[in-house]
């Protein structure tokens, strides 16, 4: 048994490895596939006349409801803003927060 130091072999060099990915084949369209719009004909009202007046009344009612919602939302936002200002005044330690202080308007 000899006590010679063993020479370490260098690790083998890594070479680039190319992986090949195969493309998926396109699925062939089914011959029996039906259009999703094909069955909508049963919902068409071809035998009934168009009730224009009723449709206009319904549209007017919808516009009125939307306008009420918008006006109510604006009113609510204004009231919440006033409440926030009032609470800020109270939290600052002031005593006359409920009074509206009028400022003179300067006209030039």
DSSP file (Angstrom, degrees, kcal/mol; ACC not computed):
  #  RESIDUE AA STRUCTURE BP1 BP2  ACC     N-H-->O    O-->H-N    N-H-->O    O-->H-N    TCO  KAPPA ALPHA  PHI   PSI    X-CA   Y-CA   Z-CA
    1    1 A X              0   0    0      0, 0.0     2,-0.4     0, 0.0     0, 0.0   0.000 360.0 360.0 360.0 117.3    0.0    0.0    0.0
    2    2 A X        -     0   0    0      1,-0.1     0, 0.0     2,-0.1     0, 0.0  -0.716 360.0-143.0 -97.2 149.0    1.4    3.1   -1.1
    3    3 A X        +     0   0    0     -2,-0.4     2,-0.3     2,-0.0    -1,-0.1  -0.145  47.3 143.9-101.2  37.6    0.6    6.4    0.4
    4    4 A X        -     0   0    0      1,-0.1     2,-0.2     0, 0.0    -2,-0.1  -0.559  57.4-108.4 -77.6 139.3    0.7    8.4   -2.7
    5    5 A X        -     0   0    0     -2,-0.3     2,-0.3     1,-0.1    -1,-0.1  -0.461  34.4-122.2 -67.1 136.7   -1.9   11.1   -2.9
    6    6 A X        -     0   0    0     -2,-0.2     2,-0.4     1,-0.1    -1,-0.1  -0.603  21.3-122.7 -81.1 138.1   -4.6   10.3   -5.4
    7    7 A X        -     0   0    0     -2,-0.3     2,-0.4     1,-0.0    -1,-0.1  -0.651  22.2-131.6 -81.1 129.9   -5.1   12.7   -8.2
    8    8 A X        -     0   0    0     -2,-0.4     2,-0.4     1,-0.0    -1,-0.0  -0.661  17.6-132.9 -81.6 133.2   -8.5   14.1   -8.4
    9    9 A X        -     0   0    0     -2,-0.4     3,-0.1     1,-0.1    -1,-0.0  -0.678  25.6-111.5 -84.4 137.3  -10.0   14.0  -11.9
   10   10 A X        -     0   0    0     -2,-0.4     3,-0.1     1,-0.1    -1,-0.1  -0.371  40.5 -97.6 -66.2 147.4  -11.6   17.2  -13.0
   11   11 A X        -     0   0    0      1,-0.1    -1,-0.1    -3,-0.0     3,-0.1  -0.321  49.1 -94.4 -63.2 147.4  -15.4   16.9  -13.3
   12   12 A X        -     0   0    0      1,-0.1    -1,-0.1    -3,-0.1     2,-0.1  -0.322  46.4-101.9 -63.5 144.6  -16.5   16.3  -16.9
   13   13 A X        -     0   0    0     -3,-0.1     2,-0.4     1,-0.1    -1,-0.1  -0.406  33.1-124.0 -68.3 139.5  -17.4   19.4  -18.8
   14   14 A X        -     0   0    0     -2,-0.1     2,-0.3    -3,-0.1    -1,-0.1  -0.691  26.0-158.7 -84.9 133.4  -21.0   20.1  -19.1
   15   15 A X        -     0   0    0     -2,-0.4     2,-0.1     1,-0.1     0, 0.0  -0.796  28.3 -93.0-109.9 155.8  -22.2   20.5  -22.6
   16   16 A X        -     0   0    0     -2,-0.3     2,-0.5     1,-0.0    -1,-0.1  -0.382  37.1-153.3 -66.6 141.8  -25.3   22.2  -23.7
   17   17 A X        -     0   0    0     -2,-0.1     2,-0.6    -3,-0.0    -1,-0.0  -0.978   2.2-149.1-121.4 127.4  -28.3   20.0  -24.1
   18   18 A X        -     0   0    0     -2,-0.5     2,-0.5     2,-0.0    -2,-0.0  -0.838   8.0-156.4 -99.6 123.9  -31.1   20.8  -26.5
   19   19 A X        -     0   0    0     -2,-0.6     2,-0.5     2,-0.0    -2,-0.0  -0.850   9.0-144.6 -99.1 132.5  -34.5   19.7  -25.6
   20   20 A X        -     0   0    0     -2,-0.5     2,-0.6     2,-0.0    -2,-0.0  -0.850   9.6-162.3-101.1 127.6  -37.0   19.3  -28.5
   21   21 A X        -     0   0    0     -2,-0.5     2,-0.3     0, 0.0    -2,-0.0  -0.932  13.6-140.2-108.0 125.5  -40.6   20.1  -27.8
   22   22 A X        -     0   0    0     -2,-0.6     2,-0.2     1,-0.1     3,-0.0  -0.656  19.9-119.1 -85.9 139.6  -43.0   18.8  -30.2
   23   23 A X        -     0   0    0     -2,-0.3     2,-0.2     1,-0.1    -1,-0.1  -0.493  28.9-112.4 -75.5 144.7  -45.9   21.0  -31.3
   24   24 A X        -     0   0    0     -2,-0.2     2,-0.2     1,-0.1    -1,-0.1  -0.521  32.5-113.5 -74.8 143.3  -49.4   19.8  -30.5
   25   25 A X        -     0   0    0     -2,-0.2     2,-0.1     1,-0.1    -1,-0.1  -0.563  34.5-106.4 -76.9 141.1  -51.4   19.0  -33.5
   26   26 A X        -     0   0    0     -2,-0.2     2,-0.2     1,-0.1    -1,-0.1  -0.434  36.1-112.2 -67.8 137.7  -54.4   21.2  -34.1
   27   27 A X        -     0   0    0     -2,-0.1     2,-0.3     1,-0.1    -1,-0.1  -0.494  30.2-121.2 -70.8 136.9  -57.7   19.6  -33.2
   28   28 A X        -     0   0    0     -2,-0.2    -1,-0.1     1,-0.1     3,-0.1  -0.590  32.3-104.7 -78.7 139.1  -59.8   19.0  -36.2
   29   29 A X        -     0   0    0     -2,-0.3     2,-0.3     1,-0.1    -1,-0.1  -0.355  36.5-112.2 -65.1 141.4  -63.2   20.7  -36.2
   30   30 A X    >   -     0   0    0      1,-0.1     3,-0.8     2,-0.0    -1,-0.1  -0.535  14.6-144.8 -75.1 137.4  -66.0   18.4  -35.4
   31   31 A X  T 3  S+     0   0    0     -2,-0.3    -1,-0.1     1,-0.2    -2,-0.1   0.818  98.7  48.7 -71.6 -30.6  -68.4   17.9  -38.3
   32   32 A X  T 3  S+     0   0    0      2,-0.1    -1,-0.2    -3,-0.0     2,-0.2   0.348  79.7 127.3 -94.1   7.1  -71.5   17.7  -36.1
   33   33 A X    <   -     0   0    0     -3,-0.8     2,-0.3     1,-0.0    -4,-0.0  -0.453  46.7-151.9 -68.9 132.1  -70.7   20.8  -34.0
   34   34 A X        -     0   0    0     -2,-0.2     2,-0.2     1,-0.0    -2,-0.1  -0.762  20.1-106.5-104.0 150.6  -73.6   23.2  -34.0
   35   35 A X    >   -     0   0    0     -2,-0.3     3,-1.5     1,-0.1     4,-0.3  -0.492  22.1-130.4 -70.2 141.4  -73.4   26.9  -33.5
   36   36 A X  T 3  S+     0   0    0      1,-0.3     3,-0.4    -2,-0.2    -1,-0.1   0.718 108.7  57.4 -66.2 -17.6  -74.5   28.2  -30.1
   37   37 A X  T >  S+     0   0    0      1,-0.2     3,-1.3     2,-0.1    -1,-0.3   0.519  81.7  87.4 -88.1  -5.4  -76.7   30.7  -31.9
   38   38 A X  G X  S+     0   0    0     -3,-1.5     3,-0.6     1,-0.3    -1,-0.2   0.835  87.5  49.2 -65.6 -32.4  -78.6   28.1  -33.8
   39   39 A X  G >  S+     0   0    0     -3,-0.4     3,-0.8    -4,-0.3    -1,-0.3   0.337  84.6  90.0 -91.0   8.6  -81.2   27.5  -31.1
   40   40 A X  G X   +     0   0    0     -3,-1.3     3,-1.6     1,-0.2     4,-0.5   0.620  64.2  83.3 -80.7 -11.2  -82.0   31.2  -30.5
   41   41 A X  G X  S+     0   0    0     -3,-0.6     3,-1.0     1,-0.3    -1,-0.2   0.789  79.8  65.6 -62.8 -27.0  -84.8   31.2  -33.1
   42   42 A X  G <  S+     0   0    0     -3,-0.8    -1,-0.3     1,-0.2    -2,-0.1   0.699  99.0  53.6 -70.1 -16.7  -87.3   29.8  -30.6
   43   43 A X  G <  S+     0   0    0     -3,-1.6    -1,-0.2    -4,-0.1     2,-0.2   0.575  83.6 105.9 -92.5  -9.4  -87.0   33.0  -28.5
   44   44 A X    <   -     0   0    0     -3,-1.0     2,-1.0    -4,-0.5     3,-0.2  -0.489  63.5-145.5 -72.8 136.9  -87.8   35.4  -31.3
   45   45 A X        +     0   0    0     -2,-0.2     3,-0.3     1,-0.2    -1,-0.1  -0.663  40.0 150.2-101.9  76.7  -91.3   36.9  -31.2
   46   46 A X        +     0   0    0     -2,-1.0    -1,-0.2     1,-0.2    -2,-0.0   0.760  67.9  51.9 -81.8 -23.7  -92.0   37.1  -34.8
   47   47 A X  S    S+     0   0    0     -3,-0.2     2,-0.4     2,-0.1    -1,-0.2   0.569  96.5  77.2 -91.9  -7.1  -95.8   36.7  -34.6
   48   48 A X  S    S-     0   0    0     -3,-0.3     2,-0.1     1,-0.0    -3,-0.1  -0.846  81.5-120.9-105.1 138.4  -96.4   39.5  -32.0
   49   49 A X        -     0   0    0     -2,-0.4     2,-0.4     1,-0.1    -2,-0.1  -0.365  34.3 -99.5 -72.2 155.5  -96.4   43.2  -33.0
   50   50 A X        -     0   0    0      1,-0.1     2,-1.3    -2,-0.1     3,-0.2  -0.623  26.1-145.5 -76.2 125.4  -93.9   45.5  -31.3
   51   51 A X     >  +     0   0    0     -2,-0.4     4,-2.0     1,-0.2     5,-0.2  -0.703  25.4 173.3 -93.8  85.7  -95.5   47.5  -28.5
   52   52 A X  H  > S+     0   0    0     -2,-1.3     4,-2.3     1,-0.2    -1,-0.2   0.886  73.1  52.7 -63.5 -42.1  -93.5   50.7  -29.0
   53   53 A X  H  > S+     0   0    0      1,-0.2     4,-2.2     2,-0.2    -1,-0.2   0.908 110.2  47.8 -63.7 -42.4  -95.5   52.8  -26.4
   54   54 A X  H  > S+     0   0    0      1,-0.2     4,-2.3     2,-0.2    -1,-0.2   0.908 111.4  50.6 -65.2 -40.6  -95.0   50.2  -23.6
   55   55 A X  H  X S+     0   0    0     -4,-2.0     4,-2.3     1,-0.2    -2,-0.2   0.893 110.2  49.8 -64.2 -39.5  -91.3   50.0  -24.4
   56   56 A X  H  X S+     0   0    0     -4,-2.3     4,-2.5     2,-0.2    -1,-0.2   0.887 110.5  50.0 -66.8 -39.0  -91.0   53.8  -24.2
   57   57 A X  H  X S+     0   0    0     -4,-2.2     4,-2.3     2,-0.2    -2,-0.2   0.905 111.2  49.2 -65.1 -40.7  -92.8   53.9  -20.9
   58   58 A X  H  X S+     0   0    0     -4,-2.3     4,-2.2     2,-0.2    -2,-0.2   0.912 111.7  48.6 -64.9 -42.3  -90.5   51.2  -19.5
   59   59 A X  H  X S+     0   0    0     -4,-2.3     4,-2.4     2,-0.2    -2,-0.2   0.905 110.9  50.8 -63.9 -41.2  -87.4   53.1  -20.7
   60   60 A X  H  X S+     0   0    0     -4,-2.5     4,-2.3     1,-0.2    -2,-0.2   0.903 110.3  49.6 -63.5 -40.8  -88.7   56.3  -19.2
   61   61 A X  H  X S+     0   0    0     -4,-2.3     4,-2.4     2,-0.2    -1,-0.2   0.900 110.5  50.4 -64.7 -39.7  -89.3   54.6  -15.9
   62   62 A X  H  X S+     0   0    0     -4,-2.2     4,-2.3     2,-0.2    -2,-0.2   0.909 110.8  48.7 -65.2 -41.3  -85.8   53.1  -16.0
   63   63 A X  H  X S+     0   0    0     -4,-2.4     4,-2.5     2,-0.2    -2,-0.2   0.899 110.8  51.5 -64.3 -40.0  -84.3   56.6  -16.7
   64   64 A X  H  X S+     0   0    0     -4,-2.3     4,-2.3     2,-0.2    -2,-0.2   0.920 110.1  48.5 -63.5 -43.7  -86.3   58.0  -13.8
   65   65 A X  H  X S+     0   0    0     -4,-2.4     4,-2.1     1,-0.2    -2,-0.2   0.916 112.2  49.1 -63.0 -42.5  -85.0   55.3  -11.4
   66   66 A X  H  X S+     0   0    0     -4,-2.3     4,-2.3     2,-0.2    -2,-0.2   0.899 110.1  50.9 -64.7 -39.8  -81.4   55.9  -12.5
   67   67 A X  H  X S+     0   0    0     -4,-2.5     4,-2.8     2,-0.2     5,-0.2   0.906 109.4  50.9 -64.0 -40.6  -81.8   59.7  -12.1
   68   68 A X  H  X S+     0   0    0     -4,-2.3     4,-2.6     1,-0.2    -1,-0.2   0.898 109.9  50.5 -63.5 -39.1  -83.2   59.2   -8.5
   69   69 A X  H  X S+     0   0    0     -4,-2.1     4,-2.2     2,-0.2    -2,-0.2   0.909 112.0  46.8 -64.4 -41.2  -80.2   56.9   -7.7
   70   70 A X  H  X S+     0   0    0     -4,-2.3     4,-2.4     2,-0.2    -2,-0.2   0.938 114.2  46.5 -66.7 -46.5  -77.7   59.5   -9.0
   71   71 A X  H  X S+     0   0    0     -4,-2.8     4,-2.6     1,-0.2    -2,-0.2   0.911 113.2  50.0 -62.9 -42.0  -79.4   62.4   -7.1
   72   72 A X  H  X S+     0   0    0     -4,-2.6     4,-2.4    -5,-0.2    -1,-0.2   0.887 110.5  50.4 -63.6 -38.5  -79.6   60.3   -4.0
   73   73 A X  H  X S+     0   0    0     -4,-2.2     4,-2.2     2,-0.2    -2,-0.2   0.902 111.4  47.1 -66.1 -41.2  -75.9   59.4   -4.2
   74   74 A X  H  X S+     0   0    0     -4,-2.4     4,-2.3     2,-0.2    -2,-0.2   0.927 112.9  49.4 -65.3 -44.2  -74.9   63.0   -4.7
   75   75 A X  H  X S+     0   0    0     -4,-2.6     4,-2.5     1,-0.2    -2,-0.2   0.921 111.6  49.4 -60.5 -43.8  -77.0   64.1   -1.7
   76   76 A X  H  X S+     0   0    0     -4,-2.4     4,-2.4     1,-0.2    -1,-0.2   0.891 109.7  51.1 -63.8 -39.8  -75.6   61.3    0.4
   77   77 A X  H  X S+     0   0    0     -4,-2.2     4,-1.9     2,-0.2    -1,-0.2   0.903 110.8  48.8 -64.6 -40.5  -72.0   62.3   -0.5
   78   78 A X  H  X S+     0   0    0     -4,-2.3     4,-2.3     2,-0.2    -2,-0.2   0.928 112.1  48.2 -64.9 -44.6  -72.7   65.9    0.4
   79   79 A X  H  X S+     0   0    0     -4,-2.5     4,-2.4     1,-0.2    -2,-0.2   0.893 111.2  50.3 -64.5 -39.4  -74.2   64.9    3.8
   80   80 A X  H  X S+     0   0    0     -4,-2.4     4,-2.3     2,-0.2    -1,-0.2   0.876 109.8  51.4 -66.1 -35.8  -71.3   62.6    4.6
   81   81 A X  H  X S+     0   0    0     -4,-1.9     4,-2.3     2,-0.2    -2,-0.2   0.915 110.7  47.8 -66.2 -42.5  -68.8   65.4    3.7
   82   82 A X  H  X S+     0   0    0     -4,-2.3     4,-2.3     1,-0.2    -2,-0.2   0.904 111.8  50.5 -63.8 -40.7  -70.7   67.8    6.0
   83   83 A X  H  X S+     0   0    0     -4,-2.4     4,-2.6     2,-0.2    -2,-0.2   0.901 109.4  50.8 -64.2 -41.1  -70.7   65.2    8.8
   84   84 A X  H  X S+     0   0    0     -4,-2.3     4,-2.5     2,-0.2    -2,-0.2   0.918 110.4  49.0 -63.2 -42.9  -67.0   64.6    8.4
   85   85 A X  H  X S+     0   0    0     -4,-2.3     4,-2.0     2,-0.2    -1,-0.2   0.899 111.7  49.8 -63.0 -39.2  -66.3   68.4    8.6
   86   86 A X  H  X S+     0   0    0     -4,-2.3     4,-2.2     2,-0.2    -2,-0.2   0.916 111.7  47.5 -65.7 -42.9  -68.4   68.6   11.7
   87   87 A X  H  X S+     0   0    0     -4,-2.6     4,-2.7     1,-0.2    -2,-0.2   0.884 109.9  52.9 -66.9 -37.6  -66.6   65.6   13.4
   88   88 A X  H  X S+     0   0    0     -4,-2.5     4,-1.3     2,-0.2    -1,-0.2   0.896 108.9  51.0 -61.8 -39.1  -63.2   67.1   12.5
   89   89 A X  H  <>S+     0   0    0     -4,-2.0     5,-1.7     2,-0.2     4,-0.3   0.925 112.1  45.5 -64.1 -45.4  -64.3   70.4   14.1
   90   90 A X  H ><5S+     0   0    0     -4,-2.2     3,-1.5     1,-0.2    -2,-0.2   0.907 111.1  52.7 -65.7 -41.7  -65.4   68.6   17.3
   91   91 A X  H 3<5S+     0   0    0     -4,-2.7    -1,-0.2     1,-0.3    -2,-0.2   0.754 102.1  60.5 -67.8 -22.5  -62.2   66.5   17.4
   92   92 A X  T 3<5S-     0   0    0     -4,-1.3    -1,-0.3    -3,-0.2    -2,-0.2   0.578 119.8-110.7 -79.3  -8.9  -60.2   69.6   17.1
   93   93 A X  T < 5 +     0   0    0     -3,-1.5    -3,-0.2    -4,-0.3    -2,-0.1   0.620  65.9 147.3  93.5  13.5  -61.7   70.8   20.4
   94   94 A X      < -     0   0    0     -5,-1.7    -1,-0.3     1,-0.1     3,-0.2  -0.448  36.8-156.1 -80.9 158.1  -63.9   73.7   19.1
   95   95 A X  S    S+     0   0    0      1,-0.1     3,-0.3    -2,-0.1     2,-0.1   0.643  82.2  58.5-108.6 -19.2  -67.2   74.5   20.7
   96   96 A X        +     0   0    0      1,-0.2     3,-0.5     2,-0.1    -1,-0.1  -0.245  62.0 126.8-107.1  45.6  -69.1   76.3   18.0
   97   97 A X        +     0   0    0      1,-0.2    -1,-0.2    -3,-0.2    -8,-0.1   0.765  67.1  58.5 -76.1 -24.9  -69.1   73.5   15.4
   98   98 A X  S    S+     0   0    0     -3,-0.3     2,-0.3     2,-0.1    -1,-0.2   0.696  89.5  88.7 -79.5 -17.8  -72.9   73.4   14.9
   99   99 A X  S    S-     0   0    0     -3,-0.5     2,-0.7     1,-0.0    -3,-0.0  -0.582  75.4-133.4 -83.7 140.4  -73.1   77.1   13.8
  100  100 A X        -     0   0    0     -2,-0.3     2,-0.6     2,-0.0    -2,-0.1  -0.839  19.7-146.4 -90.2 118.8  -72.6   78.0   10.3
  101  101 A X        -     0   0    0     -2,-0.7     2,-0.4     1,-0.0    -2,-0.0  -0.760  11.2-147.1 -89.0 120.7  -70.2   80.9   10.1
  102  102 A X        -     0   0    0     -2,-0.6     2,-0.4     0, 0.0    -2,-0.0  -0.711   7.5-155.2 -90.7 137.0  -71.1   83.3    7.3
  103  103 A X        -     0   0    0     -2,-0.4     2,-0.1     1,-0.0    -2,-0.0  -0.897  24.4-109.8-109.5 139.4  -68.3   85.1    5.6
  104  104 A X        -     0   0    0     -2,-0.4     2,-0.5     1,-0.1    -1,-0.0  -0.409  28.1-129.3 -68.6 142.1  -68.9   88.4    3.8
  105  105 A X        -     0   0    0     -2,-0.1     2,-0.6     2,-0.0    -1,-0.1  -0.790  16.5-144.4 -91.5 129.8  -68.7   88.3    0.1
  106  106 A X        -     0   0    0     -2,-0.5     2,-0.4     2,-0.0    -2,-0.0  -0.843  13.0-164.1 -99.4 121.5  -66.5   90.9   -1.5
  107  107 A X              0   0    0     -2,-0.6    -2,-0.0     1,-0.1     0, 0.0  -0.862 360.0 360.0-103.2 137.9  -67.7   92.3   -4.8
  108  108 A X              0   0    0     -2,-0.4    -1,-0.1     0, 0.0    -2,-0.0   0.370 360.0 360.0-115.6 360.0  -65.3   94.2   -6.9
